[in-house]
């Protein structure tokens, strides 16, 4: 199995603002509205002990597991339901619904995944709330939120 550094170099990944490494590999020429692509996709690599900070998108995001250790997607719905999903052991694809709060962790090693967003990702549709805001919104998950915010 390749080391994380090999994937980072080979795939030309760059640091992601939420944690981990990424590179956009596809942006549809079709448009959704005046300023968004119909679909975008990235490679995303997360290496322990780093984490993908809790964030929200205004679009669905489908995760595809490629290589490495299992990755856990920590998802909280607007109504407050917590749903941890592990990719790489049994499940290899999962879709986080628009407006759900989510982040990710890898316990050991790294995970290489792909993420596809429909309609396409744009930073205008990305929200990474503060620790205080999230703990006020979801006090029952204060420990998880403290662990997965920057």
C-alpha positions in Angstrom: 0.0 0.0 0.0 1.3 3.5 -0.9 2.2 5.9 1.8 0.1 9.1 2.2 3.0 11.2 1.1 3.2 9.3 -2.2 -0.5 9.9 -2.9 -0.2 13.6 -2.1 2.7 14.0 -4.5 1.4 11.7 -7.2 -2.1 13.3 -7.2 -0.8 16.8 -6.7 -2.9 17.4 -3.6 -3.0 20.7 -1.7 -4.0 21.5 1.9 -7.8 21.8 2.3 -9.2 24.5 4.6 -11.3 22.0 6.5 -8.2 19.7 7.0 -6.6 17.0 4.9 -5.5 17.3 1.3 -7.4 17.7 -2.0 -7.4 18.5 -5.7 -10.4 19.2 -7.9 -10.4 16.7 -10.7 -13.6 17.5 -12.5 -15.9 20.5 -13.0 -18.8 20.0 -15.3 -19.2 22.4 -18.2 -23.0 22.3 -17.7 -24.2 25.1 -15.5 -26.6 25.1 -12.6 -27.9 28.6 -12.4 -25.7 31.5 -13.4 -22.6 30.7 -11.4 -22.4 27.0 -10.5 -21.3 23.9 -12.3 -23.8 21.1 -12.4 -21.2 18.8 -10.8 -17.7 18.9 -9.3 -15.5 16.2 -7.9 -12.2 16.0 -5.9 -9.7 13.6 -4.6 -9.5 14.0 -0.8 -6.9 12.4 1.5 -7.2 12.5 5.3 -4.3 11.4 7.5 -4.6 10.6 11.2 -4.6 12.4 13.5 -5.9 15.3 11.3 -9.6 15.6 10.8 -12.1 17.1 8.4 -13.7 19.9 10.4 -17.5 20.0 10.8 -19.1 21.9 7.9 -22.2 22.2 5.8 -22.9 22.4 2.1 -26.0 23.6 0.2 -25.6 20.5 -2.1 -25.5 16.7 -1.6 -21.9 15.3 -1.4 -21.2 11.7 -2.3 -18.1 10.1 -0.8 -16.3 7.2 -2.6 -13.7 5.2 -0.7 -10.5 4.4 -2.8 -7.6 3.3 -0.6 -6.1 3.2 2.9 -7.7 2.9 6.3 -11.4 3.2 7.0 -12.8 6.8 7.3 -15.7 7.8 9.6 -18.0 10.5 8.4 -19.6 12.2 11.4 -23.0 13.5 10.3 -25.6 15.6 12.2 -28.9 16.3 10.6 -30.7 19.7 11.1 -33.1 17.9 13.5 -30.1 16.8 15.7 -29.8 13.1 14.7 -26.2 11.9 14.8 -25.1 9.3 12.1 -21.6 8.0 12.1 -20.8 6.2 8.8 -17.6 4.2 8.2 -16.4 3.8 4.7 -13.8 1.2 3.7 -15.3 -1.7 5.7 -18.4 -3.0 4.0 -19.6 0.4 2.7 -17.6 2.2 0.0 -19.9 5.0 -1.0 -22.1 7.4 1.0 -24.1 10.5 0.3 -24.3 13.4 2.9 -27.5 15.3 2.2 -27.4 19.1 1.7 -27.6 21.2 4.9 -26.4 18.3 7.1 -23.4 19.1 9.3 -20.5 16.7 8.8 -16.8 16.1 9.2 -14.5 13.0 9.1 -11.8 11.2 11.0 -9.3 8.4 10.4 -8.1 6.4 13.4 -4.8 5.2 12.0 -2.9 5.8 8.7 -4.8 7.6 6.0 -7.9 7.3 3.8 -8.0 8.4 0.1 -11.5 9.1 -1.0 -13.3 11.0 -3.8 -16.1 13.5 -3.2 -18.7 14.4 -5.8 -20.9 17.5 -5.2 -24.2 18.0 -7.2 -24.9 20.9 -8.0 -21.2 21.6 -8.1 -19.2 22.9 -5.1 -18.5 26.6 -4.6 -17.1 28.2 -1.5 -20.2 30.5 -1.4 -22.2 27.3 -0.5 -19.7 26.2 2.2 -20.1 26.9 5.9 -17.7 26.0 8.6 -19.4 27.2 11.8 -17.5 28.1 15.0 -17.2 25.9 18.1 -19.5 28.3 20.0 -22.2 28.3 17.4 -22.2 24.5 17.0 -22.2 23.8 20.7 -25.2 26.1 21.1 -27.0 24.5 18.2 -26.2 20.8 19.3 -25.3 20.8 23.0 -25.8 17.0 23.2 -22.7 16.6 20.9 -20.4 19.1 22.7 -17.5 16.6 22.9 -17.7 15.6 19.3 -18.0 19.2 18.2 -14.9 20.2 20.3 -12.9 17.4 18.6 -14.0 18.3 15.1 -13.8 22.1 14.9 -10.9 24.5 14.1 
